[in-house]
Amino acid sequence: MDATRRGFLKATAVATSALTVSKTGLAADEPQKLRLASIGVGGSRGRYNRGGQIARDAAKHATMIAVCDVDDLHTQEFNDAFDGKLNMYRDYREMLEKEKPDVVTIGTPDHWHVPIAIAALKSGAHVYCEKPLTLTIDEGKQIRKVVEETGKTFQVGTQQRSSKGNFLTAVAMVQSGRLGKNVNAYIAIGGAPEDGPFESTAAPDDLDWEMWVGPAPDADYSEQRRKQFRWYFDYSGGKMTDWGAHHIDIAQWALAPGEDGPVKISGRGEFPAIVPTDFNWNAYLNGEASLPNGFNTATKFSIDLAFANGNTMSVNDHYKRENENVDFPNGILFEGEKGRIFVNRGKLEGKPVESLTDADRAELDGLIVKLCKGKSPGNHMKNFFECIADGGEPISDVRSHHRTMTSCHLCNISLMLGRELQWDPKSEQFVDDDQANQLLSRKSREVAMAVS
């Protein structure tokens, strides 16, 4: 679908929702706020509660009408903050069918992101979905296709893309050539913990554990499996898709703005002790092999990704150079023939930053607006709603995030197979490598849930 058509569909959807008679009975020609519903909001029994935060942020721009979570306690806690006025659901499909919201936020565990996002888009909603968007590379192809087909606004919650002071400035500096033509990125994102096996216990009565597991392999309940799902390949991808979705995104944006992804991936890493040496990950992800109930994502790693333009990206749990003043656990070091800069959420530093003149900064500000596709940086959720209103493309669009997640997944696949991989970013396939191509997708479990 071309950009003009997408813009027309978005503008039409906004105009239609603005003229809809609200439940309060206001006149049909009186502008109304978009109707918002949130799926996966977290709460006191969870650990990662970003879903609730993005839902509350979205409610500043739209009218919250419904909440859906598989944990009844979390649903009620969230509803209490809205004076109990929201309709509450366990099954997102029932909510989409009955409420028909204009906008949906998704803050579930990672393995549910794409199935729910696709359903929400097809129901007619604009979608803000937390990162990491995908569990596999093929899921990225699927969600990209549905966004294009529906013409709906889709924003991924990689909020670093809206950070003018640090990350956007760093990207603008690299893209403007201030570090030179050949720039490499060295990334540290931390390693995943090692723990387990854990004992299974009974799930709380007011938690729909079957629905929580959803498309992932059938598994008994344990608090660790639920609260720390990021360290299970069943539901996520460890630090590679957790912090990698942020820092790999920024680095790839800076190094290869016109590229579709890396062409070569190589590296080494370590998995927890519960993962046997030479474990068959193909069989595991196809449901033909199992592991004890414990964390199984990579604990340590150092992976190099090479792009067709000659730039490279190194992804590490911790980055250090002996005999140099380079040692950091989290952040990105950009290095070129003209100098180097370091950026993380706390700072942007380096001689090229210190030497910027007022004229340089004014030029960078102009480049930042271009990176933001003509909009002001600084507020990720506001950017989403501005794009709903004008039909523009959000700063964290589905295509760029699919590219980022592809690199994250390529890193994990390289670790699983323990060897160098050749990647064709155009065909989105490994080159002459059937074993690696089998890891582009995984078997999903059918969830038999009746929708009334």
C-alpha positions in Angstrom: 0.0 0.0 0.0 1.5 3.4 -1.0 2.1 6.2 1.5 -0.7 8.3 0.1 -3.2 5.5 0.5 -2.0 4.9 4.1 -2.3 8.5 4.9 -5.8 8.7 3.5 -6.9 5.7 5.5 -5.5 7.1 8.7 -7.0 10.5 8.2 -10.4 8.9 7.4 -10.2 6.7 10.5 -9.5 9.8 12.7 -12.3 11.8 11.1 -14.7 9.0 11.5 -13.9 8.4 15.2 -14.1 12.2 15.9 -17.7 12.3 14.6 -19.0 9.2 16.4 -21.7 9.7 19.0 -20.1 9.0 22.3 -21.7 6.9 25.1 -22.4 10.2 26.9 -24.9 11.1 24.2 -23.1 14.2 22.9 -23.9 15.5 19.4 -22.5 13.6 16.4 -20.7 16.7 15.1 -19.0 17.5 18.4 -15.3 16.3 18.4 -14.7 13.4 20.7 -11.5 11.9 22.1 -10.4 8.6 20.7 -11.6 5.6 22.6 -8.7 3.7 24.3 -8.3 0.2 25.6 -5.3 -1.4 27.2 -4.1 -5.0 27.1 -1.6 -6.3 29.6 -1.1 -3.7 32.3 0.8 -5.4 35.1 0.4 -4.9 38.8 1.4 -5.9 42.3 1.9 -9.6 41.5 4.2 -8.9 38.5 7.6 -7.6 38.0 7.5 -5.7 34.7 4.7 -3.2 34.8 5.6 -1.1 31.8 2.2 -2.0 30.3 0.4 0.0 33.0 2.6 3.0 32.5 2.1 3.3 28.7 -1.6 2.8 29.3 -1.7 5.7 31.7 0.4 7.8 29.3 -2.0 7.1 26.5 -5.0 8.0 28.7 -3.6 11.6 28.6 -4.5 11.7 24.9 -7.6 9.6 24.7 -10.5 8.3 26.7 -9.8 5.0 28.5 -12.8 2.7 28.2 -11.6 -0.8 28.9 -8.7 -2.9 30.3 -7.7 -6.5 29.7 -5.3 -8.6 31.6 -5.1 -12.4 32.4 -4.7 -11.5 36.1 -7.9 -10.3 37.6 -6.1 -8.6 40.5 -4.1 -6.5 38.0 -7.2 -5.6 36.0 -8.9 -4.4 39.2 -5.9 -2.5 40.4 -5.7 -0.7 37.1 -9.4 0.0 37.0 -9.3 1.4 40.5 -7.1 4.2 39.2 -10.0 5.1 36.9 -12.6 5.1 39.6 -13.8 1.6 38.6 -15.4 3.0 35.4 -13.6 0.7 32.9 -15.0 -2.5 31.4 -12.8 -5.4 32.4 -11.8 -8.4 30.4 -9.5 -11.5 30.5 -9.6 -12.3 26.8 -8.4 -9.6 24.5 -10.5 -11.0 21.6 -13.7 -10.5 23.5 -12.7 -7.0 24.4 -11.8 -6.0 20.8 -15.1 -7.5 19.6 -17.3 -5.8 22.2 -15.6 -2.5 22.7 -14.2 -1.8 19.2 -11.6 0.7 20.5 -10.0 3.3 18.3 -6.6 2.9 20.0 -5.0 -0.1 21.8 -1.9 -0.2 24.0 -0.2 -3.6 24.5 2.1 -4.3 27.4 1.9 -8.1 27.7 4.9 -10.5 27.9 6.8 -10.5 24.6 5.4 -13.7 23.2 1.9 -12.2 23.0 2.9 -8.9 21.3 2.4 -9.9 17.7 -0.7 -12.1 17.9 -2.5 -9.4 19.9 -1.2 -6.5 17.8 -2.4 -8.2 14.6 -5.8 -8.8 16.1 -6.1 -5.2 17.2 -5.0 -3.8 13.8 -7.5 -6.0 12.0 -10.2 -4.8 14.4 -9.6 -1.3 13.2 -7.5 0.1 16.1 -4.3 2.1 16.0 -1.7 0.3 18.1 1.1 1.3 20.6 3.0 -1.9 21.5 5.8 -2.3 24.0 9.2 -3.6 22.9 10.5 -6.0 21.9 7.9 -6.4 19.3 8.7 -9.9 18.0 9.7 -13.3 19.2 11.0 -14.4 15.8 12.1 -12.9 12.5 9.0 -14.3 10.7 6.8 -12.6 13.2 8.3 -9.3 12.1 7.4 -10.0 8.5 3.8 -10.8 9.6 3.2 -7.7 11.6 4.9 -5.5 9.0 2.5 -6.9 6.4 -0.6 -6.3 8.5 0.3 -2.7 9.3 0.8 -2.0 5.6 -2.6 -3.7 4.8 -4.6 -1.9 7.4 -3.0 1.5 7.1 -3.2 2.0 10.9 -0.7 4.0 13.0 1.7 1.6 14.8 4.2 2.8 17.3 6.7 0.5 19.1 7.7 1.5 22.7 11.4 2.1 22.0 11.3 5.5 23.7 15.1 6.1 23.2 14.2 7.2 19.6 12.5 10.2 21.2 15.5 11.2 23.3 16.8 14.4 21.7 19.5 15.1 24.3 21.3 11.8 24.1 20.3 9.3 21.5 18.9 11.4 18.7 21.9 13.7 18.9 24.3 10.7 18.7 22.5 9.4 15.7 22.5 12.8 14.0 26.3 13.2 14.7 27.1 9.8 13.1 24.8 10.3 10.1 26.2 13.8 9.5 29.8 12.5 9.2 31.2 14.1 12.3 32.9 10.9 13.2 34.0 10.1 9.7 32.8 7.9 6.9 33.6 4.5 8.4 32.0 4.2 11.9 31.8 1.2 14.1 29.6 0.7 17.1 30.5 -1.2 20.3 27.4 -2.0 22.5 27.0 -3.3 26.0 23.6 -4.4 27.2 24.3 -6.6 30.2 24.1 -10.4 30.5 21.1 -12.4 31.6 21.1 -14.1 35.0 21.6 -17.8 35.6 19.2 -19.5 38.0 17.1 -22.6 38.3 15.7 -25.2 38.1 12.6 -23.9 39.9 9.8 -25.8 41.4 6.3 -25.6 39.8 3.4 -24.5 42.0 -0.3 -23.9 41.6 -1.2 -20.7 39.8 -3.3 -18.1 41.7 -7.0 -18.8 41.2 -7.7 -15.4 39.7 -4.9 -15.8 37.1 -5.7 -17.4 33.8 -2.4 -19.2 33.4 -3.5 -21.1 30.3 -4.1 -17.7 28.5 -0.8 -16.3 29.9 1.2 -19.1 28.3 -0.9 -18.7 25.1 1.0 -19.6 21.9 4.2 -20.6 23.9 4.8 -24.3 24.8 2.6 -25.7 27.5 4.2 -25.3 30.9 3.3 -25.5 34.6 3.2 -22.3 36.6 6.1 -21.0 38.7 6.6 -17.4 39.9 10.0 -17.2 38.2 8.5 -18.3 34.9 5.9 -15.6 35.1 7.7 -12.7 36.7 11.1 -13.2 35.0 9.9 -14.4 31.6 12.6 -12.4 29.8 15.2 -15.1 30.7 13.2 -17.9 28.9 13.4 -18.4 25.2 9.8 -19.6 25.3 8.6 -16.0 25.9 11.5 -13.7 25.1 15.1 -13.5 24.0 17.1 -12.5 27.1 19.1 -9.3 27.1 19.5 -9.5 23.4 15.8 -8.6 22.9 15.4 -6.7 26.1 18.1 -4.0 26.1 19.2 -5.0 22.6 15.8 -3.7 21.3 17.0 -0.3 22.6 20.7 0.0 22.0 21.0 -2.2 18.8 18.2 0.0 17.5 20.0 3.2 18.0 23.3 1.8 16.7 21.8 0.4 13.6 19.9 3.6 12.9 23.1 5.5 13.0 25.3 3.1 11.1 23.1 1.9 8.4 20.1 4.2 7.8 19.6 3.0 4.3 20.4 -0.7 4.9 18.1 -3.6 5.5 20.3 -5.2 8.1 23.7 -6.9 8.5 25.1 -9.4 6.0 27.4 -11.4 8.4 27.0 -12.4 12.0 29.7 -14.1 14.2 30.5 -14.4 17.8 30.6 -16.4 21.0 28.6 -16.7 24.2 27.6 -18.8 27.2 24.3 -20.2 28.2 23.2 -21.3 31.8 24.3 -24.6 33.1 20.9 -26.2 32.5 21.5 -25.9 28.7 23.6 -28.9 27.6 26.6 -28.4 25.4 25.6 -28.6 21.7 21.9 -28.4 22.7 19.6 -28.8 19.7 17.8 -25.5 19.7 15.9 -26.4 16.5 14.3 -29.3 18.2 13.6 -27.2 21.3 11.8 -24.4 19.4 9.8 -27.0 17.5 8.6 -28.6 20.7 10.6 -31.8 20.2 13.1 -31.2 23.1 12.8 -29.8 26.6 14.9 -28.0 29.3 14.4 -27.9 33.0 12.3 -24.9 34.4 15.1 -22.4 34.6 16.6 -19.4 32.9 18.0 -20.4 29.5 19.0 -17.2 27.6 22.6 -16.2 27.0 24.5 -15.0 30.1 27.6 -13.7 28.3 28.3 -12.9 24.7 30.3 -11.0 22.2 28.9 -10.8 18.7 30.0 -8.9 15.6 27.6 -7.8 12.8 28.9 -6.5 9.5 26.9 -4.3 7.2 27.2 -4.0 3.4 28.4 -0.4 3.7 31.5 -1.6 5.6 30.3 -0.5 9.1 30.3 -3.0 11.9 28.4 -3.4 15.2 29.7 -5.3 18.2 27.1 -6.5 20.8 28.4 -7.5 24.2 27.2 -8.2 27.7 30.0 -5.9 28.9 32.5 -4.0 26.8 36.1 -3.4 27.8 39.4 -2.8 26.1 42.6 -3.6 27.9 45.1 -0.8 28.1 42.5 1.8 27.0 40.1 3.9 28.9 37.1 1.9 27.6 35.0 -0.1 30.1 31.2 0.0 30.3 28.4 -2.3 31.2 25.6 -0.5 29.3 25.7 2.0 26.4 27.0 2.5 22.9 30.5 3.7 21.8 30.6 5.1 18.2 34.1 5.2 16.8 35.3 6.6 13.5 38.5 8.0 12.0 37.5 11.5 13.3 36.8 10.6 16.8 34.5 8.7 19.1 31.4 9.4 21.3 29.8 7.4 24.1 26.0 7.5 24.7 23.6 5.9 27.2 20.5 7.1 29.1 22.7 9.1 31.4 25.1 10.9 29.1 26.5 11.8 25.7 30.2 12.5 25.8 33.4 12.6 23.8 35.6 15.2 22.2 33.3 15.5 19.1 30.5 16.5 21.4 32.6 18.9 23.4 33.8 20.7 20.3 30.3 21.3 18.9 29.6 25.0 18.1 26.3 26.8 18.3 26.1 26.5 14.5 26.8 22.8 14.7 24.1 22.3 17.3 21.6 24.2 15.1 22.5 22.0 12.2 22.0 18.9 14.3 18.7 20.1 15.6 17.5 20.3 11.9 18.8 16.7 11.3 16.9 15.6 14.5 13.6 16.9 13.2 14.2 14.9 10.0 15.0 11.8 12.0 11.6 12.5 13.8 9.9 12.7 10.4 9.1 16.4 10.8 7.9 16.3 14.4 9.4 17.6 17.6 11.2 15.0 19.7 10.8 14.4 23.4 7.5 12.6 23.9 7.1 9.1 22.5 3.4 8.7 23.2 2.6 12.2 22.0 4.4 11.3 18.7 2.1 8.3 18.4 -1.1 10.4 18.8 0.2 13.2 16.5 0.6 10.6 13.8 -2.8 9.2 14.3 -4.2 12.7 13.8 -2.2 13.7 10.7 -1.5 10.3 9.1 2.2 10.5 9.5 4.6 7.7 10.4 5.7 7.3 14.0 9.3 7.7 15.0 9.5 3.9 15.9 7.6 2.5 12.9 7.1 -1.2 12.3 9.6 -1.5 9.4 12.6 0.0 11.3 11.8 -2.0 14.5 11.5 -5.2 12.5 15.0 -4.4 11.1 16.2 -3.9 14.7 14.6 -7.1 16.0 16.0 -9.0 13.1 19.5 -8.1 14.2 18.6 -9.0 17.8 17.3 -12.4 16.7 20.3 -12.9 14.4 22.6 -12.5 17.4 20.6 -15.2 19.4 20.6 -17.6 16.4 24.3 -17.2 16.0 24.8 -18.1 19.7 22.5 -21.1 19.4 24.3 -22.5 16.4 27.8 -21.5 17.6 29.0 -20.4 14.2 29.3 -17.6 11.6 26.2 -16.9 9.6 25.6 -15.2 6.3 22.4 -13.2 6.0 20.6 -11.8 2.9 18.7 -8.7 4.2 16.7 -8.5 0.9 15.2 -12.0 0.9 15.3 -12.1 4.8 16.9 -15.6 4.6 20.2 -17.1 5.7 22.4 -17.9 2.7 22.5 -21.6 1.9 21.8 -22.6 5.5 18.8 -24.7 6.1 19.5 -25.2 9.8 19.6 -21.5 10.5 16.6 -20.8 8.3 14.6 -23.2 10.5 15.1 -20.8 13.4 13.4 -17.9 11.6 10.1 -19.2 13.1 8.9 -21.5 15.8 6.0 -23.8 16.5 3.0 -22.0 18.1 0.5 -23.7 20.4 -3.2 -23.2 19.5 -5.0 -21.5 22.3 -8.6 -22.8 22.5 -10.5 -19.9 24.1 -14.2 -19.4 23.3 -15.2 -15.8 22.7 -18.7 -15.0 23.8 
